[in-house]
Amino acid sequence: MPAEQVAGFANPLVLPERVVKHLLARLLGEPFVPNDWGGEHDDLYTTRVTLNDRPTPTSFLLKGAGLKGMLTPSRLGKNGDQLTRMLRQPADLFIVQHVGPVSRPAVRRPRLPRAPHWQSPTRVPQGLT
């Protein structure tokens, strides 16, 4: 859906996060909307986003009107690790939505611990597929 069509829905600054999440899921046609809990990886995960005419697995992290002021890494989850957990999702597009300013450290991709060799993807030499 083009941004011009979304702009007329409502002012997101006054909508509770759960309402924004359900509206977003409805716009995307995503039938499953998970409940919020402290250890969540993201607020919404979907494969229904299209980017460059291709389905793109997408992870959304939503910070509603209840979070006032600057969004910093320490304000992302109880332990400040929600962005790290989000980036472990099998997504190609990661979207963080906040109604206020976002600090530079919050938008930098944190370094993830290197996966053990048994979890790392194996690259198949060309010609063997």
ZIJOUR-V924484 format. One record per helix or strand of 3 or more residues. SS is the DSSP state (a for helix, b for strand). FROM is the first residue (numbers start at 1). LEN is the number of residues. If there is no record, write none. Layout:
<<SS FROM LEN> <SS FROM LEN>>
//
This chain:
<<a 3 4> <a 12 3> <a 17 12> <b 44 8> <b 54 10> <a 73 3> <a 82 5> <b 93 6> <a 104 4>>
//
